[in-house]
Amino acid sequence: MSIFLKIMETVVQFVPDQKPDQLIQKTNYVGRPIDRVDGQLKVTGEAKFTAEYALENICYAALAYSSVAKGKLKTLHTEAARQSEGVISVITHENTSKAKKPILLDPSGESRGTAAMDITILQDEHIYWNGQPIAVVVADTQEQAEQAAALITAEYEAQEAKLSFNKEKEDAKTPPRVMTEPTKVDIGNAEKALKMAACTTDQLYHTPRYNHNAIEPHATIAAFKDDGNLVIFDTTQMLYGVKRTIADMYKLEPEKVQVIAPFVGGGFGGKGSVWFHTMVCVMAAEQTGRPVKLALSREGVFRLVGGRTPSEQRVAIGADENGKFVSLIHTGVTATTEHNDFPEQFSFPARHLYAAENIYITQKITYLNTVANTFMRAPGESIGTFALESAMDELAHRMNMDPVELRALNEPKEDPVKKTPFSSRHLTEAYRRGAEAFGWKHQLPELQRDGEWLIGQGVATAYYPYYRFPATVRMALYADGTAVVKAAAHEMGMGTATVQLQHAADRLGLDIEKVSFEYGDSNLPEASFAGGSNQTASIAAGIAATAEKLLKSLFDEALKHKDFALHDLDFEETEVRDGGIYSRKDPAKGASYQLLFQLAGKAYLQAEASSSAPLELQKYSMGSYGAQFAEVRVNKITGEVRISRWVASFDSGRVINPKTAVSQFRGGIIMGIGMALTEETFFDERTGRIMNPSLAEYHVPVHADVPHIEVLFNDIPDEHTPLGGHGIGEIGITGTAAAIANAVFNATGKRIRSLPITLDKILEE
């Protein structure tokens, strides 16, 4: 951490808190389970996703991929593809237009780059991973493009590639930072305290590669207009990131690039960077002079888009005879590449969840010749909680102690590492409510049976940090009492448009039907990206700032008129409600928007403002928390694992819309079930090839794998955040795999420390 940042952290501690958001206590729409405003469009097929846009004179692109992991192209045979029916162009490094090296996505935020890898492809003969595009075919139809791409063959000058995680981890390096936090935490002497502890656990945990499989595969449409402006339809979580990256690569002014993505069919981090299909599509549109659509196949997503890294993690915990932690150690290794910058933050939960006298945390990375690893729902926290919460269960078992009680005993009063107060933390209440709903009762392993089925229960803590980023919002209020909110937000199924309409309606004191929200276009003001569970809080802060500016402007305009009913009040003494501005103290005193605009002599007013800096993150330890309770049934003959019950209890601040929130919580848990039981990317360490690049072979959970998931939430507002809320999009997956693994142990007496939990591991002697 730089000296400047250390000084800023110190200074921020003395900055007074902002006043709590007035909408925390008094709302009409916020907190209600309102249906998604885009729901009807989606279920009737009227919502257009990227690949569904039809532009005049459009052509189609398909990719040919490398079959070696490292080396150079010696010969590329494209003759058959060029002569194939309908082919317009075959673009390779030999005939492509030149592009600048993309600026790498920097998780620390120190640069504005958003590229997944800082290399250029189709620019030279170099190969960096097995699956790298080596040519793009452009044709009149999708089928013609794919057929021609299949005809392309290549000869390589192969070089020795680093492909074995287990081999290369021996030479792992310590990264300079992990996201925005220091790589190492060293408080006291954790190893010495571990040796002297009354009871200990010290184990290694392993998680495999996982790949993204959003319902909508990645796609891009690129079209250059006659005036030289570029329009891009893209499956992205970063409208402005795509805009800036493409503008920089192709030496365009940013204002000449428009990125459109009103609907995205799931992202989960896999669409949170600029991947090469977008760059190649722009390249093809430039060279052909026609709009080009490049839609990746499911296999293409596996080849071109990264996923979650494999990991090996050590968790060691030492406790005194009463269960109080005297030592907490969490270390490990993940894989990345030399061309990206993402050591997955598996150590974050251990930094913030439990009090311990001595703490040692650090991470290392090893470099492999693969496609870059990337964000994948709760990156780091999902695999980190598997290791940490499994270790918690192991220690509880060794001490013959209820694992819920062990966690409560080690609940910290302040952040264990940052030494800052928690802005809002009610994890023990979440555990109490969850345990009651689940009927939790601590039982020894291998005691519950139903015929050939062994039954067990498990529990784990969920955790995900709170983030907020700058967001700019434009807002117009009209004399007829309608309003329009505009921001380059992203709707990927989370309910973004719905909750921001709820918020804006309350912020302006209007009926929700009178407010509209325009989003999904980089020509709108820059909001935050959709990732890190930040978007609701970030945009809410932007809406609050803009609404205040707009309403004060209207108030000041009306003040110029002598008949204004509130002429003796300051703006701070007023409130908005019932479609107007009224006195806080005298409810009858005020004016409707219609009257205010009449006094101001205007038909509408518009304002644009940006949210304040997220100083709360420097002053407080902030996050969402939860308790995951699982019951499993394990067949003692076949090793089959079935989840029979699930209760999840969350502490995530105020819930803005319970209906969309429950959907997010459940979606995260289901993804965690896949992580625990069914999902794994099979990687051939001889060739660097992914061997199961389809949904037929990469198994995500289906309805039969998922029980009813009961979701509870404390709904206790955090007075330091916009609307009192915390992010909820990612916390559901955290703790899930550990709860399942702990339940499997409770059922069978067998501890599985390597995901996924498959039949062979259950049956292994």
C-alpha positions in Angstrom: 0.0 0.0 0.0 1.4 3.4 -0.9 2.2 6.1 1.7 -0.6 8.3 0.2 -3.2 5.6 0.8 -2.0 5.0 4.3 -2.3 8.7 5.0 -5.8 8.8 3.5 -6.9 5.8 5.6 -5.8 7.7 8.7 -7.4 11.0 7.7 -10.7 9.3 6.9 -11.1 8.0 10.4 -11.6 11.6 11.6 -14.0 12.6 8.8 -17.6 12.8 10.2 -20.1 10.3 9.0 -22.6 11.4 6.5 -26.1 11.6 7.8 -28.0 8.3 7.4 -30.1 8.1 4.3 -33.6 9.4 5.1 -35.1 6.7 3.0 -33.8 4.1 5.4 -36.8 4.7 7.7 -39.5 6.2 5.5 -40.3 4.6 2.2 -43.3 3.6 0.0 -41.8 1.3 -2.5 -38.3 0.4 -1.2 -38.6 -2.9 0.7 -41.6 -4.2 -1.2 -41.6 -7.4 -3.3 -42.4 -5.7 -6.6 -42.4 -7.8 -9.8 -39.6 -7.2 -12.2 -40.4 -4.4 -14.6 -38.7 -6.3 -17.4 -40.3 -9.7 -16.5 -43.0 -9.6 -19.1 -40.6 -8.6 -21.9 -38.4 -11.6 -21.0 -41.1 -14.3 -20.7 -42.7 -13.2 -24.0 -39.4 -13.1 -25.9 -39.6 -9.3 -26.5 -36.4 -8.5 -24.6 -33.6 -8.4 -27.2 -30.3 -9.9 -26.3 -27.1 -9.1 -28.2 -27.2 -11.8 -30.8 -30.8 -11.1 -31.6 -30.3 -7.7 -33.1 -30.7 -7.6 -36.8 -28.7 -4.9 -38.6 -29.0 -4.2 -42.3 -26.4 -5.9 -44.5 -25.1 -7.8 -41.5 -22.6 -10.7 -41.9 -21.5 -13.4 -39.6 -18.1 -14.4 -38.1 -16.7 -17.7 -36.7 -13.4 -18.4 -35.1 -10.7 -21.0 -35.7 -8.8 -21.9 -32.5 -5.2 -23.0 -31.8 -4.6 -26.6 -30.7 -1.3 -26.0 -28.9 -0.7 -24.2 -25.6 2.4 -22.2 -26.5 4.5 -21.6 -29.6 4.3 -20.0 -33.0 2.2 -20.5 -36.1 4.4 -21.9 -38.9 1.8 -22.3 -41.6 -1.9 -21.4 -41.6 -3.9 -23.1 -44.3 -6.9 -21.0 -45.2 -7.3 -21.7 -48.9 -10.3 -24.1 -48.5 -12.0 -21.6 -46.1 -11.6 -18.7 -48.6 -13.1 -20.8 -51.4 -16.0 -22.0 -49.2 -19.5 -20.8 -50.2 -20.6 -17.5 -48.8 -17.2 -16.5 -47.4 -16.5 -12.8 -47.5 -13.2 -12.7 -45.7 -10.7 -14.8 -43.8 -8.7 -12.6 -41.4 -5.4 -13.8 -39.9 -2.3 -12.2 -38.5 -1.0 -11.9 -42.1 -3.8 -9.6 -43.3 -5.3 -8.0 -40.3 -5.5 -4.3 -39.4 -3.1 -3.3 -36.6 -4.4 -2.7 -33.1 -2.8 -1.4 -30.0 -2.1 -3.7 -27.1 -5.2 -3.6 -24.8 -4.9 -2.1 -21.3 -5.2 -4.9 -18.7 -8.1 -4.9 -16.2 -6.7 -3.8 -12.9 -8.7 -5.1 -9.9 -7.1 -2.4 -7.7 -8.6 0.3 -9.8 -5.3 2.1 -10.4 -5.8 2.0 -14.2 -9.0 2.2 -16.3 -8.1 -0.8 -18.4 -10.7 -3.6 -18.7 -9.1 -6.2 -21.0 -9.0 -9.8 -19.8 -5.4 -10.2 -21.1 -2.8 -7.6 -22.1 -1.8 -9.3 -25.4 -2.9 -8.9 -28.9 -4.2 -11.7 -31.1 -4.4 -12.0 -34.8 -1.5 -9.5 -34.8 1.4 -11.9 -35.0 2.3 -15.6 -35.0 2.5 -16.1 -31.2 0.3 -18.6 -29.4 -0.4 -18.1 -25.7 -2.9 -20.8 -24.9 -4.7 -23.8 -26.4 -8.0 -22.3 -27.7 -6.6 -18.9 -28.8 -8.2 -17.6 -32.0 -5.9 -18.0 -35.0 -8.3 -16.8 -37.7 -11.8 -15.3 -38.1 -14.0 -16.2 -41.0 -16.7 -13.7 -42.1 -19.5 -15.0 -44.3 -23.0 -14.3 -45.4 -24.6 -16.7 -42.9 -23.6 -18.2 -39.5 -23.6 -21.7 -40.9 -21.3 -20.7 -43.8 -18.9 -19.0 -41.4 -18.7 -22.0 -39.1 -18.3 -24.4 -41.9 -15.4 -22.4 -43.4 -13.7 -22.0 -40.0 -13.7 -25.8 -39.6 -11.7 -26.1 -42.8 -8.8 -24.0 -41.5 -5.7 -26.1 -40.4 -2.4 -25.0 -39.0 1.1 -26.2 -38.4 2.9 -24.9 -35.3 6.4 -24.5 -33.9 5.4 -25.8 -30.4 7.2 -24.7 -27.3 7.3 -26.1 -23.9 4.2 -24.9 -22.0 3.5 -24.7 -18.2 0.3 -26.7 -17.8 0.6 -28.6 -14.5 -0.7 -26.7 -11.5 0.7 -29.3 -9.1 4.1 -29.1 -10.7 4.3 -25.3 -11.1 3.0 -24.5 -7.6 6.4 -25.4 -6.2 7.7 -22.2 -7.8 4.8 -20.0 -6.9 5.4 -16.3 -6.4 3.9 -13.8 -4.0 1.9 -11.2 -5.8 2.4 -7.5 -4.8 -1.2 -7.3 -3.7 -4.5 -9.1 -3.7 -7.2 -6.9 -5.2 -6.7 -3.7 -3.1 -5.4 -5.4 0.0 -1.9 -6.4 1.0 -0.9 -9.9 0.2 0.3 -10.8 3.7 -1.3 -10.4 7.1 1.0 -11.2 10.0 -0.3 -10.5 13.5 1.7 -12.1 16.4 3.2 -15.5 15.8 0.5 -17.7 14.4 2.7 -20.8 13.8 4.1 -20.8 17.3 0.7 -20.3 18.8 -0.7 -23.2 16.7 1.9 -25.5 18.2 1.0 -24.5 21.7 -2.8 -24.6 21.2 -4.9 -27.0 23.2 -6.8 -28.2 20.1 -5.8 -27.7 16.5 -6.7 -28.5 12.9 -4.3 -28.2 10.0 -5.3 -29.4 6.6 -5.0 -28.8 2.9 -8.1 -28.1 0.7 -8.3 -28.3 -3.0 -10.7 -26.8 -5.5 -10.6 -27.4 -9.3 -11.1 -25.2 -12.3 -14.6 -24.0 -13.0 -15.9 -22.5 -16.2 -18.6 -19.9 -16.9 -21.9 -21.2 -18.4 -24.3 -18.2 -18.4 -27.5 -18.9 -20.2 -26.5 -16.4 -22.9 -23.1 -17.2 -24.5 -20.9 -14.3 -25.3 -21.7 -12.3 -28.4 -20.8 -9.0 -30.2 -22.2 -7.1 -33.1 -19.9 -4.3 -34.4 -20.9 -1.7 -37.0 -19.1 1.3 -38.3 -21.4 4.2 -39.4 -20.8 6.4 -42.4 -19.5 9.2 -40.1 -16.8 6.8 -38.7 -18.6 6.2 -35.4 -18.6 2.7 -34.0 -21.7 1.0 -32.5 -21.1 -2.2 -30.5 -23.8 -4.5 -29.2 -22.1 -6.6 -26.6 -22.8 -9.1 -23.8 -21.0 -7.1 -21.2 -21.0 -6.2 -17.5 -18.9 -3.1 -18.3 -20.4 -0.8 -20.9 -17.8 2.0 -20.4 -15.0 -0.6 -20.0 -15.7 -1.9 -23.5 -16.1 1.6 -24.8 -12.7 2.8 -23.5 -10.8 -0.4 -24.3 -12.0 -0.6 -27.9 -11.5 3.2 -28.5 -7.9 2.9 -27.2 -7.1 -0.2 -29.2 -8.3 1.2 -32.5 -7.3 4.8 -31.9 -10.8 6.2 -31.8 -12.1 9.0 -29.7 -14.2 7.5 -26.9 -17.2 9.6 -27.8 -17.2 8.0 -31.2 -17.8 4.5 -29.6 -21.3 3.5 -28.4 -21.8 0.3 -26.5 -25.3 -1.1 -26.2 -26.4 -3.9 -23.8 -29.9 -3.4 -22.4 -30.3 -7.1 -21.5 -27.6 -9.6 -20.7 -28.4 -13.2 -20.0 -26.3 -13.7 -16.9 -22.7 -12.6 -16.4 -21.3 -13.8 -13.0 -18.0 -12.0 -13.8 -17.4 -13.8 -17.1 -18.7 -10.8 -19.0 -16.9 -8.4 -16.6 -13.8 -8.0 -18.9 -13.2 -7.3 -22.5 -12.5 -10.6 -24.2 -11.0 -11.2 -27.6 -14.2 -12.0 -29.5 -15.2 -8.3 -29.0 -11.9 -7.1 -30.3 -11.9 -9.5 -33.2 -15.5 -8.5 -34.2 -14.6 -4.9 -34.4 -11.5 -5.8 -36.4 -13.7 -7.8 -38.8 -16.3 -5.0 -39.2 -13.5 -2.5 -40.0 -12.0 -4.7 -42.6 -15.2 -5.8 -44.3 -16.9 -2.5 -44.2 -20.1 -4.2 -43.0 -21.8 -4.9 -39.6 -20.4 -8.2 -38.2 -22.0 -10.5 -35.6 -19.7 -12.8 -33.7 -21.6 -15.1 -31.4 -19.5 -17.7 -29.5 -20.8 -21.3 -29.3 -20.8 -22.9 -25.9 -17.5 -24.6 -26.8 -16.2 -21.2 -27.9 -16.9 -19.8 -24.4 -14.8 -22.5 -22.9 -12.0 -21.9 -25.3 -12.0 -18.1 -25.1 -13.3 -17.0 -21.8 -11.6 -17.8 -18.5 -13.2 -19.2 -15.3 -12.3 -19.9 -11.7 -8.7 -20.9 -10.9 -7.7 -24.1 -9.3 -6.5 -23.7 -5.7 -4.6 -25.4 -2.9 -5.3 -23.9 0.5 -3.9 -24.6 3.9 -6.1 -23.6 6.9 -4.8 -24.2 10.4 -6.7 -23.1 13.5 -5.6 -23.4 17.1 -8.0 -22.9 20.0 -7.7 -22.9 23.8 -9.5 -25.5 25.9 -12.7 -23.4 25.7 -12.7 -23.0 21.9 -11.3 -19.5 21.7 -9.0 -19.1 18.8 -5.3 -18.4 19.6 -4.1 -19.0 16.0 -5.6 -18.6 12.5 -3.6 -19.4 9.4 -4.9 -19.3 5.8 -2.4 -19.7 3.0 -2.4 -21.1 -0.5 -1.7 -21.0 -4.2 -3.9 -20.2 -7.2 -3.1 -20.2 -10.9 -3.1 -17.3 -13.3 -1.2 -16.3 -16.4 1.6 -13.9 -17.2 -0.8 -11.8 -19.2 -3.4 -11.0 -16.6 -3.4 -9.8 -13.1 -5.8 -11.7 -10.9 -4.7 -13.7 -7.8 -8.2 -14.8 -6.6 -8.8 -13.5 -3.2 -9.5 -16.7 -1.3 -7.9 -15.3 1.9 -10.5 -12.4 2.2 -13.0 -14.3 4.4 -10.3 -15.3 6.9 -9.3 -11.6 7.2 -12.7 -10.5 8.5 -14.7 -13.4 9.9 -13.1 -14.5 13.2 -11.2 -13.1 16.1 -7.8 -14.7 16.9 -4.9 -13.6 18.9 -2.4 -14.5 16.2 -3.2 -14.4 12.4 -1.1 -15.3 9.4 -2.6 -15.0 5.9 -0.9 -14.9 2.6 -1.4 -16.0 -1.0 0.9 -17.1 -3.9 0.3 -17.5 -7.6 1.7 -19.8 -10.2 1.8 -18.9 -13.9 0.3 -21.3 -16.5 -0.1 -21.2 -20.3 -3.9 -21.1 -20.3 -6.7 -18.7 -21.0 -6.7 -16.0 -18.2 -8.6 -16.8 -15.1 -11.3 -14.3 -14.3 -14.1 -13.2 -12.0 -16.6 -15.9 -11.3 -19.4 -15.2 -8.8 -17.7 -14.4 -5.5 -14.2 -15.0 -6.9 -12.0 -16.0 -4.1 -14.6 -15.8 -1.4 -16.4 -18.9 -2.7 -13.4 -21.2 -2.7 -12.0 -19.4 0.4 -15.1 -20.1 2.5 -15.0 -23.8 1.4 -11.6 -24.2 3.0 -12.1 -21.9 6.0 -15.5 -23.2 6.9 -14.6 -26.8 6.4 -11.7 -26.2 8.9 -14.1 -24.7 11.3 -16.2 -27.8 11.2 -13.1 -30.0 11.7 -12.1 -28.1 14.8 -15.6 -28.2 16.2 -15.7 -32.0 15.7 -12.3 -32.4 17.4 -13.5 -30.4 20.4 -17.0 -32.2 20.4 -18.5 -28.7 20.2 -21.5 -27.4 18.3 -20.0 -25.7 15.2 -22.6 -22.9 15.6 -21.5 -22.2 19.1 -17.8 -22.3 18.0 -18.5 -19.6 15.5 -20.4 -17.4 18.0 -17.6 -17.8 20.5 -15.1 -16.4 18.1 -17.3 -13.6 16.7 -15.1 -10.4 16.6 -16.0 -7.1 18.2 -14.0 -5.2 15.5 -12.4 -6.2 12.2 -9.6 -8.7 13.2 -7.2 -7.3 10.6 -8.2 -3.7 9.8 -9.0 -3.0 13.5 -11.9 -0.8 12.4 -15.4 -1.0 13.6 -18.1 -2.9 11.7 -20.6 -0.6 10.0 -23.3 -3.2 10.6 -22.8 -6.8 11.5 -25.6 -9.1 12.9 -24.2 -12.5 12.0 -25.1 -14.1 15.3 -28.7 -13.0 14.8 -28.7 -14.6 11.3 -27.4 -17.8 12.9 -30.0 -17.7 15.6 -32.9 -17.3 13.1 -31.4 -19.8 10.6 -30.9 -22.5 13.3 -34.4 -22.0 14.6 -35.9 -22.4 11.1 -33.8 -25.4 10.2 -34.3 -27.1 13.5 -30.5 -27.2 14.0 -29.3 -29.8 16.6 -25.6 -30.7 16.9 -25.2 -34.5 16.3 -22.2 -36.7 16.1 -21.5 -38.3 12.6 -22.9 -41.5 11.2 -26.0 -41.6 13.6 -28.9 -40.9 11.2 -30.1 -43.5 8.7 -33.1 -44.1 6.5 -32.6 -47.5 4.9 -29.6 -47.3 2.6 -29.4 -43.5 3.0 -27.1 -41.9 5.5 -28.4 -38.5 6.7 -26.3 -35.5 7.9 -26.5 -31.8 8.6 -23.9 -29.2 8.0 -23.5 -25.5 8.5 -21.1 -22.8 7.3 -20.7 -19.0 7.3 -21.3 -17.0 4.2 -19.3 -13.7 3.6 -18.9 -11.2 0.8 -17.4 -7.7 1.1 -19.4 -4.5 0.5 -18.3 -2.4 -2.4 -19.4 0.9 -3.8 -18.0 2.8 -6.8 -18.6 6.2 -8.3 -21.8 6.5 -10.4 -23.2 9.4 -12.4 -26.9 9.7 -13.0 -29.0 12.1 -15.2 -32.6 12.8 -14.1 -35.4 14.8 -15.6 -38.6 15.8 -13.7 -41.6 17.1 -15.6 -44.5 19.4 -14.7 -47.0 16.5 -15.2 -45.3 14.7 -12.3 -43.4 12.1 -14.4 -39.6 11.5 -14.2 -36.9 9.8 -16.3 -33.7 8.4 -14.7 -30.8 7.7 -17.0 -27.6 5.8 -16.3 -25.4 3.3 -18.1 -26.4 0.5 -15.8 -26.6 -3.2 -16.6 -29.5 -5.6 -16.3 -28.4 -9.2 -16.2 -31.4 -10.6 -14.4 -30.6 -9.3 -11.0 -33.5 -6.8 -10.9 -31.4 -3.6 -11.4 -34.1 -1.7 -13.2 -36.8 -2.7 -10.8 -35.0 -1.7 -7.6 -33.8 1.6 -9.0 -37.3 2.5 -10.1 -38.5 1.7 -6.6 -35.7 3.9 -5.2 -36.3 6.8 -7.6 -40.0 6.7 -7.0 -39.4 7.1 -3.3 -36.7 9.6 -3.7 -39.0 11.8 -5.8 -42.2 11.1 -3.9 -43.9 9.8 -7.1 -46.0 6.7 -8.0 -43.7 4.2 -9.5 -45.7 4.1 -12.7 -44.7 7.7 -13.3 -41.0 6.9 -13.3 -39.0 5.4 -16.1 -35.4 4.2 -16.2 -33.1 4.2 -19.2 -30.0 2.0 -19.0 -27.8 -0.3 -21.0 -26.2 2.3 -23.3 -22.8 3.9 -23.0 -24.2 7.2 -24.4 -25.9 7.5 -21.0 -23.9 8.8 -17.9 -21.3 6.4 -16.6 -22.6 4.2 -13.8 -20.6 1.5 -12.1 -19.9 -1.8 -13.7 -22.1 -4.8 -12.8 -19.8 -6.8 -10.5 -18.7 -7.1 -6.9 -22.3 -6.9 -5.8 -21.9 -3.1 -6.0 -24.3 -1.9 -8.6 -27.4 -1.3 -6.4 -25.6 0.7 -3.8 -23.5 2.6 -6.3 -26.3 3.7 -8.5 -28.5 4.4 -5.5 -25.9 6.9 -4.3 -25.9 8.5 -7.8 -29.7 8.7 -7.8 -29.7 10.3 -4.3 -27.1 12.9 -5.3 -28.9 13.8 -8.6 -32.4 13.9 -7.0 -31.2 16.3 -4.3 -29.6 18.5 -6.9 -32.7 18.5 -9.1 -35.2 19.1 -6.3 -33.1 21.9 -4.8 -33.0 23.5 -8.3 -36.8 23.3 -8.6 -37.2 24.6 -5.0 -34.8 27.6 -5.7 -36.7 28.4 -8.9 -40.0 28.4 -7.1 -38.6 30.6 -4.3 -38.3 33.4 -6.9 -42.1 33.6 -6.9 -43.6 35.6 -4.0 -46.6 33.2 -3.6 -44.5 30.1 -2.9 -45.9 28.4 0.2 -42.5 27.4 1.5 -40.7 30.7 1.0 -39.9 30.9 4.7 -38.1 27.5 4.8 -34.7 26.2 3.8 -34.6 23.3 1.4 -33.2 21.1 4.2 -36.5 21.7 6.1 -38.6 20.1 3.4 -39.4 16.6 2.3 -40.7 15.1 -0.9 -44.0 13.1 -0.9 -47.3 12.8 -2.7 -45.8 14.2 -5.9 -44.5 17.5 -4.4 -42.3 19.2 -1.9 -43.7 19.8 1.6 -42.6 21.0 5.0 -41.3 18.4 7.4 -42.9 20.0 10.4 -46.2 21.0 8.8 -47.5 18.3 6.5 -50.2 20.5 5.0 -47.7 23.1 4.0 -46.2 22.6 0.5 -46.8 22.4 -3.2 -47.2 19.8 -5.9 -44.7 19.5 -8.7 -47.3 20.8 -11.0 -47.6 24.0 -9.0 -43.9 24.3 -8.5 -43.2 24.1 -12.2 -46.0 26.6 -12.8 -44.3 29.0 -10.3 -40.9 28.3 -11.9 -42.3 28.9 -15.4 -40.8 25.7 -16.7 -42.0 22.5 -18.3 -39.3 20.4 -16.9 -35.9 20.5 -15.1 -32.9 18.2 -15.6 -29.9 17.5 -13.5 -26.8 15.3 -13.5 -24.7 14.5 -10.5 -22.2 11.9 -9.3 -22.1 10.0 -6.1 -19.7 10.9 -3.3 -16.4 9.0 -2.8 -17.0 5.7 -0.8 -15.2 7.0 2.3 -17.3 4.6 4.4 -15.1 1.7 3.1 -12.0 3.3 4.6 -13.6 4.0 7.9 -15.5 0.8 8.6 -15.3 -3.0 7.9 -18.2 -3.6 5.7 -19.7 -6.8 4.3 -22.7 -9.1 3.9 -22.9 -12.2 6.1 -24.9 -15.3 6.3 -25.5 -18.8 7.8 -25.9 -21.7 5.4 -27.7 -24.8 6.8 -27.8 -28.0 4.7 -29.1 -31.5 5.1 -27.8 -34.2 2.8 -28.7 -37.9 2.1 -25.8 -40.1 1.0 -26.5 -43.5 -0.5 -24.1 -45.9 1.3 -24.1 -48.3 -1.7 -23.7 -46.0 -4.7 -22.2 -42.9 -3.0 -24.9 -40.7 -4.5 -25.3 -37.4 -2.6 -28.7 -35.7 -2.5 -29.5 -32.4 -0.8 -32.8 -32.8 1.1 -33.1 -29.5 2.9 -31.6 -26.0 2.9 -32.1 -22.9 5.0 -30.1 -19.8 4.4 -30.2 -16.9 6.8 -28.5 -13.6 5.7 -27.4 -10.4 7.3 -27.1 -8.1 4.3 -28.4 -4.7 5.4 -31.8 -3.6 4.2 -33.4 -5.6 1.5 -34.6 -3.3 -1.3 -36.9 -5.8 -3.0 -37.5 -9.2 -1.2 -38.7 -10.9 -4.3 -35.7 -10.2 -6.5 -33.4 -10.6 -3.4 -34.6 -14.1 -2.7 -34.0 -15.0 -6.4 -30.4 -13.7 -6.1 -29.8 -15.6 -2.9 -31.2 -18.9 -4.3 -29.3 -18.5 -7.5 -26.0 -18.1 -5.6 -26.8 -21.2 -3.5 -27.6 -23.3 -6.6 -24.4 -22.2 -8.2 -22.6 -23.3 -4.9 -24.4 -26.7 -5.1 -22.8 -27.1 -8.5 -19.5 -26.1 -7.2 -19.7 -28.7 -4.5 -21.2 -31.7 -6.3 -21.2 -31.5 -10.1 -19.0 -28.9 -11.7 -15.4 -29.4 -12.7 -13.4 -28.3 -15.8 -11.4 -31.3 -17.1 -8.0 -30.0 -18.2 -5.5 -32.1 -20.2 -2.1 -31.2 -18.8 -0.4 -32.7 -21.8 -1.9 -30.3 -24.3 -3.6 -27.6 -22.3 -7.0 -28.5 -23.8 -10.3 -28.3 -21.9 -11.8 -31.7 -22.4 -15.5 -31.1 -21.4 -16.5 -27.9 -23.2 -20.2 -28.5 -23.3 -23.2 -28.6 -21.0 -23.4 -32.3 -21.9 -20.1 -32.9 -20.1 -19.7 -29.9 -17.8 -22.5 -30.6 -15.3 -24.4 -27.7 -13.8 -27.2 -28.4 -11.3 -30.7 -29.1 -12.7 -34.0 -29.0 -10.9 -33.7 -32.5 -9.6 -30.5 -31.6 -7.8 -31.9 -28.6 -5.9 -34.3 -28.8 -2.9 -36.6 -26.1 -1.8 -34.3 -23.3 -0.5 -35.7 -21.3 2.4 -34.2 -17.9 2.5 -34.3 -15.6 5.6 -32.8 -12.2 6.0 -32.4 -9.9 9.0 -33.4 -6.8 7.0 -31.5 -4.6 9.5 -30.4 -1.3 7.7 -26.8 -0.2 7.7 -27.0 3.6 8.4 -23.6 4.1 6.6 -24.8 2.9 3.1 -27.3 4.2 0.5 -30.7 2.9 1.4 -29.1 1.0 4.2 -28.4 -2.0 1.9 -25.5 -4.3 1.2 -24.8 -6.3 -1.9 -26.5 -9.7 -2.3 -25.6 -11.0 -5.7 -22.7 -13.1 -4.7 -23.0 -14.0 -1.1 -25.3 -16.9 -1.8 -22.5 -19.0 -3.3 -20.2 -18.5 -0.3 -20.2 -21.1 2.4 -22.4 -23.3 0.3 -19.8 -25.9 -0.6 -18.5 -26.1 2.9 -22.0 -26.6 4.4 -22.5 -29.5 2.0 -19.1 -31.0 2.7 -19.7 -30.7 6.4 -23.1 -32.3 6.1 -21.5 -35.2 4.1 -19.1 -35.7 6.9 -21.9 -35.7 9.5 -23.7 -38.3 7.4 -20.8 -40.6 6.6 -17.9 -39.8 8.9 -15.8 -39.1 5.7 -14.2 -35.7 5.3 -13.9 -34.6 1.7 -11.4 -31.8 1.3 -11.2 -31.8 -2.5 -14.1 -30.5 -4.7 -16.3 -31.7 -6.3 -17.7 -34.3 -3.9 -18.1 -37.2 -6.3 -19.1 -40.8 -5.9 -15.6 -42.1 -6.0 -14.5 -39.9 -3.2 -17.4 -41.1 -1.0 -16.8 -44.7 -1.8 -13.0 -44.6 -1.5 -11.6 -46.7 1.3 
